[in-house]
Amino acid sequence: MAVPYRRKPKSKSRIRRAANNKITLPELSICPNCGTKKLPHRVCLKCGYYKGRVVIDVEKFEHRFKYL
């Protein structure tokens, strides 16, 4: 049988909620062309390759990628 919600301490419900709010880092894959880490299914920002072909010209868009 369930316990009335007012009889439970606040800490118990907060602990239960906090268990689902963990911050996780995104999984990173390695670019097969240059070897840097990148997000999966995204263009590599270092070399501009995706699935073995050039998608973006990195020299042209260097000012957009400040964190390279």
OpenMM code with the backbone's topology and positions (N, CA, C; nanometers):
from openmm import Vec3, app, unit

residues = "MET ALA VAL PRO TYR ARG ARG LYS PRO LYS SER LYS SER ARG ILE ARG ARG ALA ALA ASN ASN LYS ILE THR LEU PRO GLU LEU SER ILE CYS PRO ASN CYS GLY THR LYS LYS LEU PRO HIS ARG VAL CYS LEU LYS CYS GLY TYR TYR LYS GLY ARG VAL VAL ILE ASP VAL GLU LYS PHE GLU HIS ARG PHE LYS TYR LEU".split()
positions = [
    Vec3(0.0836, -0.1167, 0.0000),
    Vec3(0.0000, 0.0000, 0.0000),
    Vec3(0.0886, 0.1237, 0.0000),
    Vec3(0.0450, 0.2260, -0.0670),
    Vec3(0.1240, 0.3479, -0.0797),
    Vec3(0.1172, 0.4311, 0.0477),
    Vec3(0.2256, 0.5067, 0.0702),
    Vec3(0.2325, 0.5955, 0.1853),
    Vec3(0.1839, 0.7337, 0.1415),
    Vec3(0.1032, 0.8009, 0.2215),
    Vec3(0.0597, 0.9353, 0.1840),
    Vec3(0.1794, 1.0275, 0.1624),
    Vec3(0.1719, 1.1138, 0.0619),
    Vec3(0.2876, 1.1932, 0.0218),
    Vec3(0.3302, 1.2909, 0.1306),
    Vec3(0.2437, 1.3301, 0.2203),
    Vec3(0.2823, 1.4225, 0.3269),
    Vec3(0.3602, 1.3521, 0.4382),
    Vec3(0.3543, 1.2198, 0.4425),
    Vec3(0.4262, 1.1469, 0.5470),
    Vec3(0.5724, 1.1205, 0.5076),
    Vec3(0.6059, 1.1358, 0.3815),
    Vec3(0.7437, 1.1128, 0.3373),
    Vec3(0.8263, 1.2383, 0.3622),
    Vec3(0.9512, 1.2223, 0.4071),
    Vec3(1.0368, 1.3395, 0.4231),
    Vec3(1.0724, 1.3994, 0.2871),
    Vec3(1.0957, 1.5293, 0.2870),
    Vec3(1.1303, 1.5970, 0.1620),
    Vec3(1.2607, 1.5440, 0.1045),
    Vec3(1.3514, 1.5058, 0.1910),
    Vec3(1.4812, 1.4592, 0.1432),
    Vec3(1.4685, 1.3315, 0.0610),
    Vec3(1.3758, 1.2441, 0.0972),
    Vec3(1.3594, 1.1192, 0.0229),
    Vec3(1.3128, 1.1454, -0.1198),
    Vec3(1.2166, 1.2351, -0.1347),
    Vec3(1.1695, 1.2641, -0.2702),
    Vec3(1.2733, 1.3414, -0.3490),
    Vec3(1.3515, 1.4253, -0.2834),
    Vec3(1.4559, 1.5002, -0.3533),
    Vec3(1.5701, 1.4095, -0.3972),
    Vec3(1.6026, 1.3113, -0.3144),
    Vec3(1.7058, 1.2148, -0.3526),
    Vec3(1.6605, 1.1350, -0.4751),
    Vec3(1.5342, 1.0946, -0.4762),
    Vec3(1.4805, 1.0188, -0.5876),
    Vec3(1.4826, 1.1011, -0.7165),
    Vec3(1.4472, 1.2277, -0.7071),
    Vec3(1.4480, 1.3139, -0.8261),
    Vec3(1.5893, 1.3420, -0.8735),
    Vec3(1.6817, 1.3607, -0.7798),
    Vec3(1.8192, 1.3945, -0.8158),
    Vec3(1.8905, 1.2803, -0.8867),
    Vec3(1.8468, 1.1579, -0.8651),
    Vec3(1.9111, 1.0435, -0.9285),
    Vec3(1.8950, 1.0469, -1.0799),
    Vec3(1.7921, 1.1118, -1.1303),
    Vec3(1.7681, 1.1174, -1.2741),
    Vec3(1.8228, 1.2435, -1.3386),
    Vec3(1.8829, 1.3327, -1.2606),
    Vec3(1.9313, 1.4586, -1.3139),
    Vec3(2.0828, 1.4665, -1.3190),
    Vec3(2.1489, 1.3549, -1.3369),
    Vec3(2.2935, 1.3544, -1.3429),
    Vec3(2.3398, 1.4145, -1.4752),
    Vec3(2.4447, 1.4943, -1.4682),
    Vec3(2.5021, 1.5525, -1.5888),
    Vec3(2.6044, 1.4542, -1.6449),
    Vec3(2.5891, 1.4196, -1.7709),
    Vec3(2.6815, 1.3283, -1.8352),
    Vec3(2.7485, 1.3986, -1.9523),
    Vec3(2.8726, 1.3640, -1.9758),
    Vec3(2.9444, 1.4189, -2.0892),
    Vec3(2.9023, 1.3462, -2.2157),
    Vec3(2.9000, 1.4160, -2.3290),
    Vec3(2.8624, 1.3476, -2.4528),
    Vec3(2.9711, 1.2494, -2.4955),
    Vec3(2.9287, 1.1426, -2.5557),
    Vec3(3.0238, 1.0451, -2.6070),
    Vec3(3.0917, 1.1048, -2.7301),
    Vec3(3.2228, 1.0924, -2.7361),
    Vec3(3.2990, 1.1479, -2.8469),
    Vec3(3.3548, 1.0351, -2.9307),
    Vec3(3.3555, 1.0566, -3.0625),
    Vec3(3.4180, 0.9610, -3.1524),
    Vec3(3.5435, 1.0248, -3.2099),
    Vec3(3.6264, 0.9462, -3.2735),
    Vec3(3.7521, 0.9941, -3.3295),
    Vec3(3.7357, 1.0093, -3.4800),
    Vec3(3.7791, 1.1232, -3.5305),
    Vec3(3.7724, 1.1496, -3.6744),
    Vec3(3.8712, 1.0572, -3.7455),
    Vec3(3.8254, 0.9796, -3.8445),
    Vec3(3.9180, 0.8887, -3.9127),
    Vec3(4.0183, 0.9619, -4.0018),
    Vec3(3.9899, 1.0866, -4.0362),
    Vec3(4.0795, 1.1608, -4.1246),
    Vec3(4.1947, 1.2258, -4.0483),
    Vec3(4.1630, 1.3000, -3.9404),
    Vec3(4.2686, 1.3734, -3.8698),
    Vec3(4.2950, 1.3214, -3.7293),
    Vec3(4.2060, 1.2400, -3.6732),
    Vec3(4.2295, 1.1791, -3.5428),
    Vec3(4.1850, 1.2611, -3.4237),
    Vec3(4.1189, 1.3750, -3.4433),
    Vec3(4.0714, 1.4538, -3.3305),
    Vec3(3.9375, 1.4004, -3.2821),
    Vec3(3.9008, 1.4377, -3.1624),
    Vec3(3.7722, 1.3950, -3.1077),
    Vec3(3.6622, 1.4853, -3.1598),
    Vec3(3.5481, 1.4253, -3.1916),
    Vec3(3.4343, 1.5011, -3.2425),
    Vec3(3.3066, 1.4334, -3.1967),
    Vec3(3.1965, 1.5062, -3.2070),
    Vec3(3.0669, 1.4464, -3.1770),
    Vec3(3.0293, 1.3496, -3.2876),
    Vec3(2.9650, 1.2380, -3.2547),
    Vec3(2.9280, 1.1429, -3.3589),
    Vec3(2.8212, 1.1991, -3.4516),
    Vec3(2.8285, 1.1608, -3.5765),
    Vec3(2.7355, 1.2028, -3.6815),
    Vec3(2.7406, 1.3534, -3.7048),
    Vec3(2.8569, 1.4138, -3.6843),
    Vec3(2.8770, 1.5562, -3.7084),
    Vec3(3.0024, 1.5743, -3.7937),
    Vec3(3.0119, 1.6890, -3.8583),
    Vec3(3.1303, 1.7228, -3.9355),
    Vec3(3.2452, 1.7507, -3.8393),
    Vec3(3.3634, 1.7041, -3.8737),
    Vec3(3.4813, 1.7333, -3.7934),
    Vec3(3.5159, 1.8807, -3.8134),
    Vec3(3.5274, 1.9548, -3.7033),
    Vec3(3.5537, 2.0971, -3.7135),
    Vec3(3.7004, 2.1280, -3.7404),
    Vec3(3.7869, 2.0303, -3.7253),
    Vec3(3.9289, 2.0515, -3.7486),
    Vec3(3.9654, 2.0368, -3.8960),
    Vec3(3.9085, 1.9342, -3.9624),
    Vec3(3.9450, 1.9104, -4.1021),
    Vec3(3.8282, 1.9299, -4.1987),
    Vec3(3.7042, 1.9304, -4.1505),
    Vec3(3.5890, 1.9534, -4.2377),
    Vec3(3.5361, 1.8291, -4.3062),
    Vec3(3.5796, 1.7115, -4.2630),
    Vec3(3.5358, 1.5876, -4.3267),
    Vec3(3.4171, 1.5263, -4.2544),
    Vec3(3.3320, 1.4578, -4.3318),
    Vec3(3.2233, 1.3775, -4.2769),
    Vec3(3.2009, 1.2610, -4.3711),
    Vec3(3.2076, 1.1400, -4.3190),
    Vec3(3.1917, 1.0161, -4.3949),
    Vec3(3.2878, 1.0076, -4.5142),
    Vec3(3.4127, 1.0516, -4.4912),
    Vec3(3.5158, 1.0354, -4.5924),
    Vec3(3.5171, 1.1395, -4.7025),
    Vec3(3.4384, 1.2444, -4.6919),
    Vec3(3.4405, 1.3480, -4.7954),
    Vec3(3.4393, 1.4859, -4.7303),
    Vec3(3.4890, 1.5840, -4.8041),
    Vec3(3.4949, 1.7205, -4.7524),
    Vec3(3.3559, 1.7811, -4.7582),
    Vec3(3.3098, 1.8324, -4.6459),
    Vec3(3.1769, 1.8927, -4.6386),
    Vec3(3.1874, 2.0442, -4.6277),
    Vec3(3.2822, 2.0916, -4.5455),
    Vec3(3.3019, 2.2357, -4.5314),
    Vec3(3.4483, 2.2699, -4.5551),
    Vec3(3.4721, 2.3902, -4.6039),
    Vec3(3.6069, 2.4403, -4.6213),
    Vec3(3.6458, 2.5107, -4.4912),
    Vec3(3.7373, 2.4505, -4.4168),
    Vec3(3.7709, 2.4995, -4.2832),
    Vec3(3.8380, 2.6366, -4.2900),
    Vec3(3.9236, 2.6589, -4.3887),
    Vec3(3.9918, 2.7879, -4.3996),
    Vec3(3.8923, 2.9012, -4.4231),
    Vec3(3.7872, 2.8732, -4.4959),
    Vec3(3.6870, 2.9753, -4.5268),
    Vec3(3.6042, 3.0122, -4.4033),
    Vec3(3.5772, 2.9137, -4.3152),
    Vec3(3.4907, 2.9343, -4.1998),
    Vec3(3.5661, 2.9337, -4.0677),
    Vec3(3.6954, 2.9660, -4.0684),
    Vec3(3.7739, 2.9647, -3.9447),
    Vec3(3.7234, 3.0644, -3.8424),
    Vec3(3.6736, 3.1779, -3.8867),
    Vec3(3.6267, 3.2795, -3.7927),
    Vec3(3.5019, 3.2348, -3.7174),
    Vec3(3.4275, 3.1379, -3.7703),
    Vec3(3.3080, 3.0882, -3.7017),
    Vec3(3.3417, 2.9894, -3.5919),
    Vec3(3.4502, 2.9148, -3.6095),
    Vec3(3.4876, 2.8120, -3.5131),
    Vec3(3.5983, 2.8666, -3.4253),
    Vec3(3.5630, 2.9362, -3.3203),
    Vec3(3.6617, 2.9998, -3.2345),
    Vec3(3.7284, 2.9014, -3.1408),
    Vec3(3.6671, 2.7863, -3.1177),
    Vec3(3.7194, 2.6926, -3.0192),
    Vec3(3.8057, 2.5853, -3.0831),
    Vec3(3.8492, 2.6013, -3.2070),
    Vec3(3.9355, 2.5013, -3.2708),
    Vec3(4.0743, 2.5058, -3.2130),
] * unit.nanometer
topology = app.Topology()
chain = topology.addChain("A")
for resn in residues:
    res = topology.addResidue(resn, chain)
    for name in ("N", "CA", "C"):
        topology.addAtom(name, app.Element.getBySymbol(name[0]), res)
